[in-house]
Amino acid sequence: MNNTRAIHLFSYGTLQQEGVQLSSFGRLLSGAPDAMPGFKQSMIEITNPDVIRASGSNFHPIVVPSDDIGDEVAGTVFQITASELAAADAYEVSDYKRIEVRLKSGIDAWVYVKA
């Protein structure tokens, strides 16, 4: 993988929260609105106390592929570093897995979906 390539992370949930960004990355991320076509969102209960403390909630959104091509999940796309991607991996619980998707804007970004 080319290390000079920008790393994009798409968040539709708690990684958009300032408190989660500060506790996970030590800084506020700057991002732009975008959407993830072909997915739909629901909620999941989180039991990890560190994640609940950072996010302020034990219910978090989660996305799954949709059969309806008209479905899309709105969120924010952030440009991050490789170490911040590792920090995001550490923040997300085992209910999620990281995949790469093409966003509505045409940007390829990592996103956490239902494992």
N, CA, C and O of each residue as an XYZ file, in Angstrom:
460
protein
N       0.842     -1.183      0.000
C       0.000      0.000      0.000
C       0.886      1.245      0.000
O       1.903      1.297      0.692
N       0.499      2.211     -0.758
C       1.233      3.463     -0.881
C       1.010      4.311      0.370
O      -0.119      4.717      0.643
N       2.061      4.580      1.126
C       1.932      5.312      2.383
C       1.641      6.794      2.203
O       1.267      7.467      3.164
N       1.804      7.317      0.992
C       1.515      8.737      0.769
C       0.028      8.960      0.474
O      -0.436     10.100      0.454
N      -0.703      7.893      0.250
C      -2.133      7.997     -0.021
C      -2.871      8.453      1.233
O      -2.615      7.956      2.329
N      -3.771      9.382      1.067
C      -4.560      9.865      2.204
C      -5.415      8.722      2.748
O      -5.934      7.901      1.990
N      -5.551      8.683      4.064
C      -6.424      7.705      4.707
C      -7.716      8.421      5.064
O      -7.711      9.411      5.795
N      -8.814      7.911      4.541
C     -10.118      8.486      4.838
C     -10.910      7.533      5.724
O     -10.896      6.318      5.527
N     -11.597      8.111      6.701
C     -12.445      7.359      7.613
C     -13.829      7.977      7.558
O     -13.986      9.182      7.755
N     -14.838      7.148      7.287
C     -16.224      7.617      7.257
C     -16.893      7.221      8.564
O     -16.831      6.064      8.978
N     -17.531      8.187      9.210
C     -18.268      7.904     10.441
C     -19.712      8.334     10.286
O     -20.009      9.429      9.809
N     -20.604      7.444     10.702
C     -22.033      7.741     10.750
C     -22.501      7.784     12.196
O     -23.688      7.963     12.469
N     -21.555      7.619     13.126
C     -21.939      7.483     14.533
C     -21.032      8.246     15.469
O     -20.730      9.418     15.249
N     -20.597      7.558     16.531
C     -19.955      8.231     17.660
C     -18.578      8.810     17.338
O     -18.114      9.696     18.056
N     -17.910      8.341     16.283
C     -16.611      8.931     15.935
C     -16.763     10.369     15.427
O     -15.765     11.056     15.211
N     -18.002     10.826     15.235
C     -18.242     12.224     14.878
C     -18.282     13.114     16.125
O     -18.235     14.339     16.007
N     -18.369     12.510     17.318
C     -18.488     13.277     18.565
C     -17.130     13.810     19.007
O     -16.129     13.095     18.961
N     -17.103     15.079     19.439
C     -15.849     15.700     19.857
C     -15.180     14.939     20.992
O     -13.965     14.743     20.971
N     -15.962     14.502     21.991
C     -15.384     13.784     23.124
C     -14.738     12.473     22.715
O     -13.682     12.112     23.233
N     -15.360     11.760     21.793
C     -14.802     10.498     21.303
C     -13.524     10.778     20.511
O     -12.539     10.051     20.646
N     -13.535     11.826     19.690
C     -12.331     12.162     18.920
C     -11.170     12.539     19.841
O     -10.040     12.095     19.636
N     -11.453     13.355     20.850
C     -10.390     13.768     21.769
C      -9.833     12.581     22.545
O      -8.619     12.481     22.721
N     -10.701     11.671     23.015
C     -10.215     10.529     23.793
C      -9.535      9.487     22.909
O      -8.636      8.785     23.372
N      -9.948      9.372     21.639
C      -9.367      8.364     20.749
C      -8.133      8.871     20.004
O      -7.165      8.133     19.826
N      -8.170     10.134     19.569
C      -7.125     10.661     18.672
C      -6.308     11.793     19.299
O      -5.257     12.162     18.775
N      -6.786     12.347     20.421
C      -6.087     13.455     21.042
C      -6.252     14.765     20.300
O      -5.546     15.731     20.591
N      -7.164     14.817     19.355
C      -7.429     16.048     18.604
C      -8.834     15.972     18.017
O      -9.447     14.906     17.959
N      -9.325     17.126     17.586
C     -10.593     17.146     16.848
C     -10.283     16.952     15.375
O      -9.367     17.573     14.835
N     -11.047     16.091     14.732
C     -10.866     15.837     13.302
C     -11.687     16.849     12.505
O     -12.759     17.271     12.938
N     -11.170     17.231     11.338
C     -11.985     18.048     10.447
C     -12.504     17.129      9.353
O     -11.773     16.287      8.833
N     -13.770     17.301      9.013
C     -14.377     16.405      8.036
C     -15.369     17.123      7.167
O     -15.602     18.324      7.309
N     -15.950     16.366      6.263
C     -16.943     16.890      5.336
C     -18.132     15.938      5.291
O     -17.958     14.723      5.389
N     -19.343     16.482      5.143
C     -20.513     15.607      5.015
C     -20.387     14.710      3.788
O     -19.885     15.131      2.746
N     -20.845     13.483      3.924
C     -20.841     12.533      2.805
C     -21.889     11.478      3.120
O     -22.599     11.583      4.121
N     -21.988     10.477      2.284
C     -22.955      9.399      2.500
C     -22.401      8.106      1.927
O     -21.575      8.101      1.014
N     -22.889      7.004      2.501
C     -22.459      5.670      2.111
C     -23.634      4.968      1.433
O     -24.537      4.482      2.114
N     -23.632      4.910      0.101
C     -24.750      4.283     -0.616
C     -24.787      2.772     -0.408
O     -23.756      2.136     -0.192
N     -25.998      2.207     -0.477
C     -26.156      0.758     -0.441
C     -26.126      0.151      0.947
O     -25.988     -1.065      1.088
N     -26.254      0.990      1.987
C     -26.268      0.504      3.362
C     -27.466      1.083      4.099
O     -28.017      2.110      3.703
N     -27.864      0.415      5.174
C     -28.921      0.925      6.048
C     -28.438      0.846      7.489
O     -27.583      0.029      7.830
N     -29.001      1.709      8.326
C     -28.530      1.864      9.699
C     -29.554      1.346     10.691
O     -30.760      1.493     10.492
N     -29.061      0.734     11.767
C     -29.893      0.363     12.909
C     -29.084      0.675     14.161
O     -28.045      1.330     14.079
N     -29.548      0.213     15.319
C     -28.855      0.486     16.574
C     -28.410     -0.829     17.206
O     -29.016     -1.879     16.990
N     -27.334     -0.745     17.993
C     -26.804     -1.904     18.690
C     -26.454     -1.469     20.113
O     -26.053     -0.326     20.334
N     -26.606     -2.377     21.075
C     -26.224     -2.056     22.450
C     -24.758     -2.409     22.675
O     -24.324     -3.525     22.388
N     -24.009     -1.449     23.188
C     -22.582     -1.603     23.476
C     -22.429     -1.912     24.968
O     -23.119     -1.315     25.794
N     -21.534     -2.837     25.319
C     -21.319     -3.178     26.721
C     -19.940     -2.771     27.230
O     -19.694     -2.836     28.434
N     -19.030     -2.351     26.340
C     -17.678     -1.967     26.746
C     -17.726     -0.660     27.531
O     -18.117      0.367     26.977
N     -17.333     -0.672     28.825
C     -17.467      0.536     29.655
C     -16.634      1.723     29.167
O     -17.055      2.868     29.328
N     -15.463      1.474     28.575
C     -14.635      2.575     28.069
C     -15.316      3.274     26.892
O     -15.290      4.500     26.789
N     -15.923      2.487     26.010
C     -16.613      3.050     24.850
C     -17.867      3.811     25.308
O     -18.168      4.888     24.792
N     -18.587      3.249     26.272
C     -19.781      3.927     26.806
C     -19.383      5.255     27.451
O     -20.052      6.270     27.255
N     -18.289      5.244     28.223
C     -17.823      6.460     28.878
C     -17.425      7.525     27.848
O     -17.768      8.696     28.008
N     -16.704      7.127     26.794
C     -16.255      8.084     25.775
C     -17.418      8.659     24.979
O     -17.432      9.847     24.657
N     -18.398      7.807     24.662
C     -19.495      8.231     23.784
C     -20.690      8.785     24.541
O     -21.499      9.522     23.977
N     -20.806      8.429     25.836
C     -21.942      8.869     26.623
C     -23.201      8.060     26.390
O     -24.278      8.445     26.845
N     -23.081      6.936     25.684
C     -24.263      6.135     25.378
C     -23.894      4.667     25.244
O     -22.794      4.334     24.802
N     -24.823      3.786     25.630
C     -24.591      2.360     25.404
C     -25.320      1.867     24.151
O     -25.248      0.683     23.823
N     -26.024      2.768     23.444
C     -26.627      2.401     22.161
C     -25.944      3.184     21.053
O     -25.924      4.415     21.064
N     -25.383      2.452     20.095
C     -24.636      3.069     19.002
C     -25.233      2.626     17.673
O     -25.759      1.519     17.560
N     -25.148      3.502     16.658
C     -25.595      3.082     15.328
C     -24.643      2.048     14.727
O     -23.448      2.026     15.018
N     -25.212      1.201     13.886
C     -24.423      0.210     13.154
C     -25.057      0.080     11.776
O     -26.267      0.258     11.636
N     -24.263     -0.226     10.762
C     -24.815     -0.340      9.408
C     -24.574     -1.722      8.836
O     -23.622     -2.418      9.189
N     -25.474     -2.092      7.938
C     -25.392     -3.357      7.218
C     -25.697     -3.078      5.751
O     -26.396     -2.114      5.439
N     -25.181     -3.910      4.846
C     -25.534     -3.745      3.435
C     -27.046     -3.842      3.239
O     -27.726     -4.607      3.924
N     -27.552     -3.064      2.303
C     -28.986     -3.050      2.027
C     -29.254     -3.635      0.651
O     -28.430     -3.522     -0.257
N     -30.425     -4.266      0.505
C     -30.851     -4.773     -0.803
C     -31.416     -3.649     -1.666
O     -31.566     -3.811     -2.877
N     -31.729     -2.507     -1.047
C     -32.323     -1.372     -1.753
C     -31.212     -0.408     -2.164
O     -30.586      0.218     -1.309
N     -30.965     -0.286     -3.481
C     -29.877      0.579     -3.948
C     -30.125      2.044     -3.602
O     -29.198      2.853     -3.639
N     -31.368      2.391     -3.267
C     -31.685      3.761     -2.881
C     -31.298      4.087     -1.449
O     -31.261      5.258     -1.073
N     -31.006      3.063     -0.639
C     -30.623      3.306      0.757
C     -29.232      3.921      0.822
O     -28.349      3.579      0.035
N     -29.053      4.829      1.766
C     -27.724      5.355      2.039
C     -27.684      5.831      3.484
O     -28.708      6.162      4.083
N     -26.472      5.855      4.024
C     -26.262      6.282      5.406
C     -25.444      7.568      5.366
O     -24.346      7.597      4.810
N     -25.988      8.636      5.961
C     -25.297      9.922      6.005
C     -24.274      9.930      7.127
O     -24.430      9.231      8.128
N     -23.230     10.724      6.955
C     -22.212     10.859      7.980
C     -21.174     11.874      7.573
O     -21.446     12.811      6.822
N     -19.963     11.663      8.094
C     -18.854     12.582      7.857
C     -17.626     11.787      7.440
O     -17.332     10.738      8.013
N     -16.911     12.294      6.437
C     -15.645     11.677      6.033
C     -14.511     12.538      6.574
O     -14.485     13.756      6.397
N     -13.562     11.858      7.249
C     -12.416     12.518      7.862
C     -11.132     12.042      7.198
O     -11.061     10.899      6.745
N     -10.114     12.898      7.131
C      -8.784     12.473      6.706
C      -7.961     12.273      7.969
O      -7.842     13.183      8.790
N      -7.389     11.071      8.126
C      -6.681     10.705      9.350
C      -5.322     10.095      9.019
O      -4.992      9.850      7.858
N      -4.553      9.859     10.066
C      -3.243      9.216      9.914
C      -3.370      7.711     10.151
O      -4.396      7.231     10.632
N      -2.323      6.983      9.808
C      -2.317      5.531     10.037
C      -2.445      5.220     11.523
O      -3.140      4.276     11.895
N      -1.778      6.007     12.385
C      -1.873      5.739     13.825
C      -3.282      6.049     14.330
O      -3.767      5.391     15.251
N      -3.942      7.045     13.738
C      -5.324      7.342     14.130
C      -6.280      6.244     13.665
O      -7.269      5.962     14.341
N      -5.996      5.622     12.521
C      -6.807      4.482     12.078
C      -6.659      3.336     13.073
O      -7.640      2.665     13.394
N      -5.447      3.106     13.563
C      -5.228      2.071     14.583
C      -5.979      2.418     15.868
O      -6.519      1.531     16.529
N      -6.015      3.712     16.228
C      -6.757      4.144     17.417
C      -8.255      3.924     17.223
O      -8.949      3.540     18.165
N      -8.758      4.162     16.017
C     -10.174      3.915     15.730
C     -10.473      2.422     15.830
O     -11.519      2.029     16.346
N      -9.551      1.588     15.333
C      -9.718      0.134     15.464
C      -9.814     -0.258     16.935
O     -10.615     -1.117     17.304
N      -8.988      0.379     17.779
C      -8.977      0.055     19.209
C     -10.277      0.509     19.876
O     -10.752     -0.142     20.806
N     -10.849      1.608     19.414
C     -12.085      2.148     19.993
C     -13.281      1.265     19.667
O     -14.126      1.021     20.528
N     -13.356      0.788     18.434
C     -14.526      0.024     17.998
C     -14.546     -1.356     18.655
O     -13.511     -2.015     18.764
N     -15.724     -1.783     19.087
C     -15.867     -3.087     19.744
C     -16.023     -4.191     18.701
O     -16.129     -3.918     17.506
N     -16.037     -5.427     19.162
C     -16.011     -6.582     18.251
C     -17.287     -6.749     17.431
O     -17.325     -7.569     16.514
N     -18.342     -5.976     17.750
C     -19.558     -6.032     16.932
C     -19.337     -5.409     15.556
O     -20.142     -5.597     14.644
N     -18.240     -4.669     15.414
C     -17.941     -3.961     14.171
C     -16.724     -4.557     13.485
O     -15.839     -5.114     14.133
N     -16.693     -4.432     12.164
C     -15.494     -4.756     11.388
C     -15.246     -3.588     10.438
O     -16.178     -2.886     10.047
N     -13.974     -3.387     10.069
C     -13.616     -2.268      9.191
C     -13.526     -2.754      7.756
O     -12.841     -3.734      7.463
N     -14.224     -2.059      6.860
C     -14.169     -2.355      5.432
C     -13.923     -1.051      4.679
O     -14.099      0.034      5.233
N     -13.517     -1.161      3.417
C     -13.359      0.026      2.590
C     -14.560      0.126      1.655
O     -14.972     -0.861      1.046
N     -15.113      1.327      1.551
C     -16.274      1.557      0.692
C     -16.032      2.787     -0.171
O     -15.187      3.624      0.144
N     -16.779      2.884     -1.256
C     -16.776      4.085     -2.092
C     -17.958      4.934     -1.659
O     -19.110      4.506     -1.734
N     -17.656      6.146     -1.205
C     -18.695      7.047     -0.729
C     -19.401      7.730     -1.905
O     -18.946      7.662     -3.047
N     -20.511      8.383     -1.602
C     -21.299      9.076     -2.625
C     -20.443     10.101     -3.375
O     -20.649     10.338     -4.565
N     -19.475     10.709     -2.665
C     -18.591     11.719     -3.253
C     -17.555     11.115     -4.197
O     -16.896     11.839     -4.942
N     -17.409      9.774     -4.167
C     -16.375      9.113     -4.959
C     -15.118      8.808     -4.161
O     -14.219      8.132     -4.662
N     -15.038      9.296     -2.922
C     -13.898      9.027     -2.042
C     -13.973      7.581     -1.553
O     -15.042      7.102     -1.174
N     -12.823      6.883     -1.564
C     -12.734      5.567     -0.937
C     -12.355      5.777      0.515
O     -11.362      6.443      0.807
N     -13.141      5.210      1.437
C     -12.915      5.434      2.860
C     -13.122      4.151      3.645
O     -13.875      3.266      3.239
N     -12.433      4.070      4.783
C     -12.681      2.988      5.733
C     -13.925      3.322      6.519
O     -14.194      4.487      6.813
N     -14.687      2.292      6.862
C     -15.880      2.466      7.676
C     -16.080      1.205      8.497
O     -15.679      0.114      8.093
N     -16.709      1.369      9.659
C     -17.004      0.225     10.524
C     -18.447     -0.188     10.316
O     -19.366      0.616     10.474
N     -18.640     -1.465      9.956
C     -19.965     -2.019      9.701
C     -20.187     -3.217     10.630
O     -19.280     -3.634     11.351
N     -21.374     -3.746     10.602
C     -21.695     -4.904     11.454
C     -20.778     -6.070     11.095
O     -20.638     -6.438      9.928
N     -20.154     -6.643     12.130
C     -19.210     -7.755     11.915
C     -19.955     -9.025     11.517
O     -19.332    -10.063     11.296
